[in-house]
Amino acid sequence: MSNIVKWAAVSDEETFAKVRVEFSFGDGSAVQKTVTMADFIRAMSTIEAEQERCLEIGQIPNGFYDGVLIQNKEQSFDVIITVSAHLGVIYLFGVPKQVVFPDLAFLFKVREGMLSASFCFALKRDASGMIGPASRLCYYPFGNVYDNGKICWGNTVFPKMTSIKDAEKLIQSFFDAETNNDLYQNRIVEHPEFKEQSGLLETLKEMEVFPQKWLQENGNQLSNLCVAIRGGK
């Protein structure tokens, strides 16, 4: 039950205009207090100003799916960005390899302009063929990402993040980073030759799309990330 404020104007020969305020709380208790009209107006103006206070969002990044701004902390936000399946490049031991990427979902947590956490997952689209809440999260099929989706950035140096749109720079840094076999795991049982990441990359360069059947789900959906950035599990 929410708290309630009731008020009524009162006056007498000594005090002139005053206001009697009654605060009623959710537990059934109540408190009354008489204040001057000037103090009452000042307090109500402060409440109104707080209610109308805006948080600036600014421009949103390409692929923006969901996000939250952190109150009382400048340049702090959580953002989820999706990147559609595309032809791109992986720098395996510094050597560029052209490959097809599956749909991806990134989650970035930025606090006071600095990246504090980052995750990447592959996506399987929902039953309608769209990226949405029911899209299933899968393990990222290449290197540089742990089983829990956490990104290993190596020696990457990040610029200060001044707006939520700057998350685009993080995604570009992810694709530009050199990768190796340290975190790579072949999850495609029918292709033991993919034990080395180079085997997978050589096969993908001949394909137009990443085979969905090669993606292994981790038991979560895109909606779970949206819950997580709002303090859920």
FINUZA-42906 format. One line per 2 residues: number of its first residue (from 1); their letters; for each residue x, y, z of C-alpha. Coordinates in steps of 0.2 Angstrom, whole numbers, plus 2048, in hexadecimal, padded with zeros to 3 digits. Layout:
% FINUZA-42906
NUM> a> X Y Z  ...
//
This chain:
% FINUZA-42906
1> ms> 800 800 800  807 811 7FC
3> ni> 809 820 808  7FC 82E 807
5> vk> 7FE 840 80A  7EE 84A 80F
7> wa> 7EE 85D 812  7E2 86B 817
9> av> 7E5 87E 819  7E2 885 82A
11> sd> 7E4 897 831  7E3 8A1 841
13> ee> 7E6 8B2 847  7F8 8AE 84D
15> tf> 7FE 8A3 83F  7F4 8A9 830
17> ak> 7F6 89C 822  7FC 88B 827
19> vr> 7F9 879 820  7F5 86A 82A
21> ve> 7FD 85B 822  7F9 849 826
23> fs> 805 83A 820  7FC 829 81F
25> fg> 808 81A 81E  805 809 817
27> dg> 805 801 828  7F6 80B 82D
29> sa> 7FF 818 838  7FD 82B 835
31> vq> 807 83B 83A  800 84D 83A
33> kt> 80A 85D 839  806 86F 836
35> vt> 811 879 82C  811 88A 824
37> ma> 80A 88C 813  81B 892 80C
39> df> 823 882 812  815 877 80B
41> ir> 816 87F 7FA  829 87E 7FA
43> am> 828 86B 7FF  81B 867 7F1
45> st> 825 870 7E4  834 866 7E9
47> ie> 829 856 7E7  823 85B 7D6
49> ae> 834 85F 7D0  83A 84E 7D5
51> qe> 82C 846 7CC  830 84F 7BC
53> rc> 843 84C 7BC  848 844 7AC
55> le> 857 839 7A8  85F 83C 798
57> ig> 860 82D 78C  869 835 77D
59> qi> 86B 82B 76D  869 818 76E
61> pn> 875 80D 766  871 803 756
63> gf> 869 7F2 75B  863 7F9 76B
65> yd> 857 7EC 773  855 7F1 785
67> gv> 85E 7FB 793  85D 804 7A3
69> li> 865 814 7A9  86C 814 7BB
71> qn> 865 822 7C5  871 82D 7CF
73> ke> 880 827 7C5  886 831 7B6
75> qs> 88B 827 7A7  884 817 7AE
77> fd> 878 80B 7A5  875 7F9 7A0
79> vi> 871 7F6 78E  86D 7E7 783
81> it> 871 7E8 771  86D 7DB 764
83> vs> 878 7D8 754  870 7CF 745
85> ah> 878 7C1 73D  885 7C7 731
87> lg> 895 7C4 727  8A4 7CA 731
89> vi> 8B6 7C7 736  8BE 7BE 745
91> yl> 8D1 7C1 748  8D7 7B0 74D
93> fg> 8E9 7B3 754  8E9 7C3 74A
95> vp> 8E4 7BC 739  8D4 7C2 732
97> kq> 8C7 7B4 72E  8B7 7B8 725
99> vv> 8A8 7AF 72E  895 7B0 730
101> fp> 88F 7B5 741  87F 7AF 749
103> dl> 873 7BC 751  87B 7C3 761
105> af> 876 7CB 771  881 7D6 77B
107> lf> 87F 7DC 78D  88A 7EB 793
109> kv> 88A 7F2 7A4  892 803 7A5
111> re> 895 80D 7B6  89B 81F 7B6
113> gm> 8A1 81D 7A4  8AB 80D 7A7
115> ls> 8A6 7FC 7A1  8A3 7F1 7B0
117> as> 89C 7E1 7A8  899 7DA 796
119> fc> 891 7CB 78F  88E 7C3 77E
121> fa> 882 7B5 779  87D 7AE 768
123> lk> 86A 7AE 765  85D 7A2 75E
125> rd> 84E 7AC 757  83D 7A9 75E
127> as> 82F 79F 756  82A 7AE 74B
129> gm> 83C 7AF 744  83F 7C0 74D
131> ig> 84B 7C5 75B  840 7C8 76A
133> pa> 83D 7C3 77D  83C 7B0 779
135> sr> 84C 7B0 76E  857 7A3 776
137> lc> 868 7A7 77D  876 79C 776
139> yy> 889 79A 77A  893 7A5 76F
141> pf> 89B 799 762  8AC 7A1 761
143> gn> 8BA 7A7 76D  8BC 7B5 779
145> vy> 8AC 7B1 783  8AA 7A6 792
147> dn> 89C 799 795  892 7A6 79F
149> gk> 893 7B2 791  89F 7BE 799
151> ic> 8AB 7C6 78C  8BE 7C4 78D
153> wg> 8C5 7D5 787  8D7 7D1 788
155> nt> 8E1 7E1 787  8D3 7EB 780
157> vf> 8D3 7FD 786  8C2 806 787
159> pk> 8BE 818 785  8B3 821 792
161> mt> 8A1 81D 78F  898 82E 78F
163> si> 887 828 788  87D 818 785
165> kd> 881 819 772  893 817 776
167> ae> 88F 804 778  891 803 766
169> kl> 8A4 806 768  8A4 7F6 774
171> iq> 89C 7EB 767  8A9 7F1 75A
173> sf> 8B7 7EE 766  8B0 7DC 768
175> fd> 8B1 7D9 756  8C2 7E1 754
177> ae> 8CA 7D7 762  8D6 7C9 75E
179> tn> 8D0 7B8 763  8D8 7A7 767
181> nd> 8D3 796 76D  8D4 799 780
183> ly> 8C1 79A 782  8BC 792 773
185> qn> 8B2 781 775  8AB 777 767
187> ri> 899 773 76B  894 76C 75A
189> ve> 895 759 75E  893 754 74C
191> hp> 8A2 75D 747  8B1 758 752
193> ef> 8BD 760 745  8B7 771 74C
195> ke> 8C1 76D 75C  8CD 77B 756
197> qs> 8C4 78B 753  8CD 78C 742
199> gl> 8C3 77D 73C  8B2 786 740
201> le> 8B8 796 738  8BE 78D 728
203> tl> 8AD 785 726  8A3 795 729
205> ke> 8AC 79F 71C  8A3 794 70F
207> me> 892 797 717  885 7A5 715
209> vf> 87D 7A3 726  883 79C 737
211> pq> 879 78B 739  86D 78D 747
213> kw> 86E 77B 74C  880 77E 750
215> lq> 87B 78A 75E  87A 782 770
217> en> 86D 78A 77B  872 78F 78D
219> gn> 860 78E 794  85C 7A0 794
221> ql> 852 7AC 789  855 7BE 784
223> sn> 848 7C3 790  853 7BD 79E
225> lc> 860 7CA 79A  852 7D8 79B
227> va> 84D 7D1 7AD  85F 7D1 7B2
229> ir> 863 7E3 7AE  854 7E8 7B9
231> gg> 85B 7DF 7C8  853 7CE 7C5
233> k> 85B 7BD 7C4
//
